[in-house]
């Protein structure tokens, strides 16, 4: 770094001061973190003034070294610790230029104060800043968004005094975004190790814990030396549940920094201050659906397929478009609405195999295909024929089930038969059809049997048929006339 040391930074380590002044002085000469969110129109939502170029009050440019983030139109300061708004040509900051345009934001992600002259803040490790943006509308439930941006952190070292360098490994993996339905406030931040009553700690890890997109610690370009004085790109994916209205940026680590930060000396203060730039949000896909089929209830009827989100749910009562391939390999499109639970139902589908269903919610990018579904029509209602037992009280009677005239059953195919026995209990027979498709239930005693249904190979069951009465051999014998 070619700029000479900033005397205000050195004074900050030599004289007792308030937390805010200490942080400001350190940020002027030691570190910078920028997140510039490039203005982009997205599916149903957008980040306005993403590059921070537009001022809240036209012509009211920042001056000096920095200004409040609220000078940038549509950007918010959610907690009392405020990041820095910088505008090249109006503010001076060591020759740093934005990755895109002229404006950018710097934000503190952590510090370890080892200056004994800094009063209550001496020894503290939990100082973090956040900035937020309200989206033009809520994110859409079940849609995955890609958020792309650039990250940079200047490196500076003043021997025996202070250093701005990379976060140590135990503190990496927390930098990123938190989505919420309301802005975070001071009440949502930790007060542990913040240095008395000044400053603010990290957002509680329990606050919108499932609504975060973080740069993983494995991204060595961001957390390593590659981003020293150079912009590096990042893309994070986030799948919405439909409640998100705000996006907050920063180091989403609740507690103090856990690294030792002594590699530059045990008396050297550490400051983490990063730059991000040129942020954009784009809807990239819809959550993959899970398809469930409902078979036709009659041999010549149609069925339906219901689609639900594999994770979370689709928004309720929302327009959808579903494309799918029919059993004859032609493509079909269904347009309709999700129901009150977010489920999609495609009615009036003929039997056959459907390879997969692709969903678009309210114009969102299409999902990946669902699982395949096969709809099977029930077999025709069987025609039962009884064969009586051959001995008094015997159990060698049987009932054969055949298809009605004009229909057929598959030959030599596994079959399940349910029926009602003479004592009104339900029984199940599992076996196979014969070479003609006929099904025979063996080992039946005398009595009246009814409600026979057949289902082949795990498919849908037929309608019920019966009754059939099997007569006991003794009753039969009473009708014999001797000659």
C-alpha positions in Angstrom: 0.0 0.0 0.0 1.6 3.2 -1.1 -0.3 5.8 1.0 1.5 7.1 4.1 0.0 6.2 7.5 -3.0 8.2 8.5 -2.1 10.2 11.6 -5.7 9.9 12.9 -5.3 6.2 13.0 -2.1 6.4 15.1 -3.8 8.8 17.5 -6.7 6.4 17.9 -4.3 3.9 19.4 -2.5 6.4 21.6 -5.4 8.3 23.2 -8.6 7.3 25.0 -11.6 7.8 22.9 -15.2 6.7 22.4 -15.9 3.4 20.5 -17.3 5.3 17.5 -14.2 7.5 17.1 -11.9 4.5 17.5 -13.7 2.5 14.8 -13.9 5.5 12.5 -10.2 6.3 12.8 -9.2 2.7 12.2 -11.4 2.4 9.2 -10.0 5.6 7.6 -6.5 4.1 7.2 -6.6 0.4 7.9 -9.3 -1.5 6.1 -12.2 -1.4 3.8 -15.2 -3.6 3.1 -17.5 -2.8 0.3 -20.7 -4.3 -0.9 -22.0 -2.6 -4.0 -25.3 -4.0 -5.1 -25.7 -3.4 -8.8 -29.1 -2.2 -9.8 -30.9 -5.1 -11.6 -34.4 -5.9 -12.5 -35.2 -9.4 -11.3 -38.2 -11.7 -11.5 -40.9 -9.9 -9.5 -38.3 -8.4 -7.2 -35.4 -6.0 -7.6 -32.6 -4.2 -5.7 -33.0 -0.5 -6.4 -29.9 1.7 -6.5 -27.7 -1.4 -6.3 -24.6 0.5 -7.2 -25.2 3.3 -4.6 -24.9 5.9 -7.3 -28.2 7.6 -6.6 -28.3 10.0 -3.6 -31.2 10.2 -1.1 -31.1 13.9 -1.6 -30.1 14.8 -5.2 -26.8 16.8 -5.2 -26.1 16.1 -1.6 -22.8 14.3 -2.1 -20.8 12.9 0.8 -17.6 14.8 1.7 -14.5 14.2 3.7 -13.6 10.5 4.2 -17.1 9.0 4.4 -20.8 9.5 5.2 -23.7 7.5 6.5 -25.1 4.7 4.3 -28.5 6.5 4.4 -27.1 9.1 2.0 -27.5 6.4 -0.6 -31.1 6.2 -1.8 -33.0 3.1 -0.7 -30.3 1.9 1.7 -30.8 1.6 5.5 -28.8 1.6 8.7 -30.5 -1.1 10.8 -28.4 -0.8 14.0 -26.5 2.1 15.7 -23.2 1.0 14.3 -23.1 2.4 10.8 -21.1 1.5 7.8 -19.4 4.1 5.6 -20.7 5.5 2.3 -18.0 6.6 0.0 -18.2 8.3 -3.3 -15.1 8.6 -5.5 -14.5 12.3 -6.3 -16.3 13.5 -3.3 -14.8 11.5 -0.5 -11.1 10.5 -0.1 -10.1 7.0 0.9 -6.6 6.0 0.0 -7.2 5.8 -3.8 -9.7 3.0 -3.6 -12.0 2.9 -6.6 -15.4 1.1 -6.9 -15.6 -2.1 -8.9 -18.5 -0.4 -10.8 -19.4 3.2 -10.9 -18.2 5.7 -8.3 -20.0 4.9 -5.0 -19.4 2.1 -2.5 -19.9 1.1 1.1 -17.3 0.0 3.7 -18.3 -2.1 6.7 -16.6 -3.3 9.8 -16.7 -7.1 10.3 -14.7 -7.4 13.5 -11.8 -6.0 15.5 -9.6 -6.8 18.4 -8.7 -3.7 20.4 -5.3 -4.0 22.2 -4.8 -0.4 23.0 -5.0 0.1 26.8 -5.7 3.8 26.3 -9.1 3.0 24.8 -10.9 2.6 28.1 -14.0 0.2 28.1 -13.3 -0.9 24.6 -9.9 -2.2 25.4 -9.8 -6.0 24.8 -13.1 -6.2 23.1 -13.6 -8.5 20.1 -17.2 -8.0 19.0 -17.7 -4.9 16.8 -19.7 -5.4 13.6 -21.7 -3.1 11.2 -24.6 -4.0 9.0 -26.5 -2.3 6.2 -29.9 -3.2 4.7 -32.1 -2.8 1.7 -35.8 -3.2 1.3 -36.7 -5.2 -1.8 -39.3 -3.8 -4.1 -41.6 -6.7 -3.2 -41.4 -9.9 -1.2 -39.3 -12.8 -2.6 -41.4 -15.5 -4.1 -41.8 -18.7 -2.1 -40.1 -21.7 -3.7 -37.9 -19.7 -6.0 -34.1 -19.8 -5.8 -32.3 -16.5 -6.3 -28.6 -16.1 -7.3 -27.0 -13.1 -5.6 -23.7 -12.1 -7.2 -21.3 -9.5 -6.0 -17.6 -8.6 -5.6 -15.5 -8.5 -2.4 -12.3 -6.8 -1.6 -10.2 -6.0 1.6 -7.3 -3.6 1.6 -4.3 -4.8 3.5 -2.4 -2.4 5.8 0.0 -2.9 8.7 1.4 -0.3 11.1 4.1 -2.2 13.1 3.4 -2.2 16.8 0.1 -0.5 16.4 -2.6 -2.0 14.1 -3.2 -4.2 11.1 -6.0 -4.8 8.7 -5.7 -8.3 7.3 -7.7 -11.4 6.6 -10.1 -12.9 9.1 -8.5 -16.0 10.8 -10.0 -19.4 9.9 -12.2 -19.8 12.9 -14.0 -16.5 12.0 -14.4 -17.3 8.3 -17.7 -18.5 6.8 -20.0 -15.8 8.4 -19.8 -13.1 5.8 -22.9 -12.8 3.7 -26.6 -12.0 3.7 -29.6 -12.3 6.0 -33.1 -12.0 4.6 -36.0 -11.0 6.9 -39.6 -9.7 7.0 -38.5 -6.8 9.2 -35.3 -4.8 9.8 -33.0 -6.0 12.5 -32.5 -3.6 15.4 -30.0 -3.2 18.3 -32.2 -5.6 20.3 -31.3 -8.3 17.8 -27.5 -7.9 18.4 -25.2 -9.4 21.0 -23.9 -7.2 23.8 -21.2 -9.7 24.7 -17.6 -8.3 24.5 -18.6 -5.1 22.7 -16.6 -2.8 24.9 -19.0 -1.2 27.4 -22.1 0.6 26.2 -20.7 1.8 22.9 -20.8 -0.1 19.6 -22.9 -3.1 18.6 -22.1 -6.8 18.4 -23.1 -9.4 15.9 -26.7 -10.3 15.0 -28.0 -13.2 17.2 -27.5 -16.5 15.4 -31.1 -17.4 16.2 -32.4 -14.3 14.4 -33.7 -15.5 11.0 -31.2 -18.4 11.2 -32.8 -20.2 8.2 -32.8 -17.1 6.0 -29.1 -16.6 5.4 -26.8 -17.0 2.5 -23.1 -17.1 3.7 -19.8 -17.1 1.8 -18.4 -20.5 2.9 -15.0 -20.6 4.6 -13.8 -22.7 1.7 -13.9 -19.6 -0.5 -10.2 -18.8 -0.1 -10.5 -16.0 -2.7 -12.7 -14.0 -0.4 -11.1 -14.9 2.9 -7.5 -15.3 1.6 -5.0 -12.9 0.1 -6.6 -12.9 -3.4 -9.0 -10.2 -2.2 -6.2 -8.0 -0.8 -6.6 -4.7 -2.8 -8.4 -6.6 -5.6 -12.1 -7.3 -6.3 -13.1 -11.0 -6.4 -16.5 -12.3 -7.5 -18.9 -14.2 -5.4 -22.3 -15.8 -6.1 -24.6 -17.1 -3.4 -27.9 -19.0 -3.9 -30.9 -18.5 -1.6 -34.3 -20.3 -1.8 -37.1 -18.1 -0.5 -40.1 -19.0 1.7 -42.1 -15.9 0.6 -41.6 -13.9 3.8 -38.5 -12.0 2.8 -38.7 -8.2 2.4 -35.3 -7.0 3.6 -31.7 -8.0 2.9 -29.0 -7.2 5.4 -25.3 -7.5 4.7 -22.4 -8.1 7.0 -20.5 -10.5 9.2 -23.3 -12.7 10.6 -21.4 -14.0 13.6 -23.1 -13.4 16.9 -20.2 -13.6 19.3 -16.7 -12.1 19.5 -13.9 -13.0 17.0 -12.4 -16.3 18.1 -9.1 -16.1 16.4 -5.9 -15.1 18.3 -4.9 -12.4 15.8 -1.4 -12.3 17.3 0.7 -13.1 14.2 1.6 -9.4 13.9 2.3 -9.0 17.6 0.5 -9.5 20.8 0.1 -5.7 21.2 -1.1 -5.1 17.7 -4.8 -4.3 17.3 -6.7 -6.1 14.5 -9.4 -4.5 12.3 -11.5 -6.3 9.7 -13.0 -3.9 7.2 -14.1 -5.2 3.9 -15.3 -3.9 0.5 -18.1 -5.6 -1.6 -19.2 -4.3 -5.0 -21.6 -4.7 -8.0 -24.3 -6.9 -6.4 -27.1 -8.3 -8.4 -30.1 -10.6 -7.7 -31.6 -12.9 -10.3 -34.2 -15.6 -9.9 -32.5 -18.7 -11.3 -34.9 -21.6 -10.7 -38.0 -22.8 -8.9 -37.8 -25.6 -6.3 -38.1 -29.0 -7.9 -41.6 -30.5 -7.6 -42.5 -33.9 -6.1 -45.2 -35.6 -8.2 -47.9 -37.9 -6.8 -50.4 -39.6 -9.1 -54.0 -40.4 -8.4 -55.2 -43.3 -10.6 -58.5 -43.3 -12.5 -61.4 -44.8 -10.6 -62.9 -46.6 -13.6 -61.3 -48.7 -16.4 -61.9 -45.9 -19.0 -61.5 -42.9 -16.7 -58.7 -40.4 -16.2 -56.5 -39.6 -13.3 -54.6 -36.6 -11.9 -51.1 -35.6 -10.7 -50.4 -33.4 -7.7 -47.2 -31.4 -7.4 -45.6 -30.1 -4.2 -42.3 -28.4 -3.6 -39.5 -30.8 -2.6 -38.4 -28.3 0.1 -40.7 -25.8 1.7 -43.8 -25.1 -0.4 -45.0 -23.1 -3.4 -47.0 -19.9 -2.6 -50.7 -20.4 -2.1 -53.3 -19.3 -4.7 -50.6 -18.2 -7.2 -50.6 -18.6 -11.0 -48.4 -21.5 -12.2 -47.4 -23.0 -15.5 -46.5 -26.7 -15.7 -45.0 -28.4 -18.7 -44.8 -32.2 -19.1 -44.4 -35.0 -21.6 -47.4 -37.2 -22.1 -47.3 -41.0 -22.5 -47.4 -40.6 -26.3 -44.2 -38.4 -26.1 -46.0 -35.2 -27.0 -45.5 -32.1 -24.8 -48.4 -30.5 -22.9 -48.8 -27.4 -20.8 -51.0 -26.8 -17.8 -51.8 -23.3 -16.5 -53.7 -22.7 -13.3 -53.2 -21.8 -9.7 -51.8 -23.4 -6.6 -54.4 -24.2 -3.9 -54.5 -22.8 -0.4 -51.6 -25.0 0.6 -49.4 -24.3 -2.4 -50.2 -27.6 -4.1 -50.7 -27.9 -7.9 -53.1 -30.4 -9.3 -53.3 -31.4 -13.0 -56.6 -33.1 -13.7 -58.0 -35.3 -16.5 -54.8 -37.2 -17.3 -55.1 -40.5 -19.2 -53.3 -43.6 -18.1 -49.6 -44.1 -18.9 -46.2 -42.9 -17.7 -45.3 -39.2 -17.4 -41.5 -38.8 -17.3 -41.5 -35.5 -15.3 -43.2 -32.2 -14.6 -41.5 -28.8 -14.8 -43.0 -25.9 -12.7 -42.8 -22.1 -13.1 -44.5 -20.1 -10.4 -45.9 -16.7 -11.5 -43.3 -16.4 -14.3 -40.3 -17.7 -12.4 -37.5 -19.6 -14.1 -38.5 -23.3 -14.6 -37.7 -25.9 -12.0 -35.9 -29.1 -12.7 -38.2 -32.0 -13.7 -40.0 -33.9 -11.0 -40.0 -37.7 -10.5 -41.8 -39.8 -13.1 -45.4 -40.9 -12.4 -47.3 -43.8 -13.9 -51.1 -43.7 -13.9 -52.9 -47.1 -14.1 -56.5 -47.6 -14.8 -58.3 -50.1 -12.5 -59.2 -53.5 -14.2 -62.8 -54.2 -15.1 -65.1 -55.4 -12.4 -64.6 -59.1 -12.1 -67.3 -61.7 -12.8 -67.1 -64.3 -9.9 -67.9 -68.1 -10.3 -68.0 -70.4 -7.3 -66.9 -74.1 -7.0 -68.4 -75.8 -3.9 -66.4 -77.8 -1.4 -66.3 -81.5 -2.2 -66.7 -82.9 1.4 -69.0 -82.0 4.2 -67.6 -79.1 6.1 -64.7 -79.0 3.7 -62.5 -76.0 2.7 -61.6 -77.0 -0.8 -64.1 -74.6 -2.4 -62.9 -71.8 -4.6 -64.0 -68.6 -6.4 -62.7 -67.8 -9.9 -62.7 -64.2 -11.1 -62.8 -63.4 -14.8 -63.1 -60.2 -16.7 -66.5 -59.3 -18.2 -67.3 -59.8 -21.8 -65.2 -57.4 -24.0 -62.5 -57.0 -21.3 -59.3 -58.9 -20.4 -57.0 -59.4 -17.5 -53.2 -59.8 -17.9 -52.0 -63.4 -18.0 -49.5 -64.8 -15.4 -49.4 -61.5 -13.5 -49.2 -60.9 -9.7 -52.6 -60.0 -8.4 -54.2 -58.9 -5.1 -57.8 -59.8 -4.3 -59.8 -58.4 -1.5 -63.2 -59.8 -0.5 -65.7 -60.1 2.3 -66.0 -63.5 3.9 -69.2 -65.1 5.2 -68.6 -63.7 8.7 -68.4 -60.1 7.2 -64.6 -59.8 7.8 -62.3 -58.7 5.1 -59.8 -61.0 3.6 -56.9 -60.6 1.1 -55.6 -63.1 -1.4 -52.2 -62.6 -3.2 -51.3 -64.8 -6.1 -51.1 -64.7 -9.9 -53.5 -64.9 -12.8 -53.3 -68.0 -15.0 -52.4 -68.1 -18.6 -55.8 -66.8 -19.6 -55.9 -64.0 -17.0 -58.3 -65.7 -14.7 -57.8 -65.5 -11.0 -58.8 -68.3 -8.6 -59.0 -68.0 -4.8 -58.6 -71.5 -3.3 -59.4 -73.2 0.0 -62.7 -71.6 0.7 -65.4 -73.1 3.0 -69.1 -72.9 2.3 -70.8 -69.5 2.7 -71.6 -66.3 0.9 -68.7 -64.2 -0.3 -68.9 -60.7 -1.8 -67.1 -57.4 -2.6 -64.4 -59.0 -4.8 -61.9 -56.5 -6.1 -58.8 -57.3 -8.2 -55.5 -55.3 -8.5 -52.8 -56.4 -10.8 -49.1 -55.9 -10.2 -49.6 -53.3 -7.5 -51.9 -51.2 -9.6 -55.4 -49.8 -9.0 -58.2 -52.0 -7.7 -61.3 -52.8 -9.7 -64.8 -52.1 -8.5 -66.4 -54.7 -6.3 -68.5 -57.7 -7.4 -70.4 -60.6 -5.9 -72.0 -62.2 -4.1 -71.2 -65.8 -4.6 -72.5 -68.6 -2.4 -70.6 -71.8 -1.9 -72.8 -74.7 -0.7 -71.6 -77.3 1.8 -71.3 -80.9 0.4 -73.8 -82.2 3.1 -76.5 -79.8 1.9 -75.8 -80.8 -1.6 -76.1 -84.5 -0.7 -79.6 -84.0 0.7 -80.8 -83.2 -2.8 -79.6 -86.4 -4.4 -82.4 -88.8 -5.6 -81.6 -92.5 -5.7 -82.5 -94.4 -8.8 
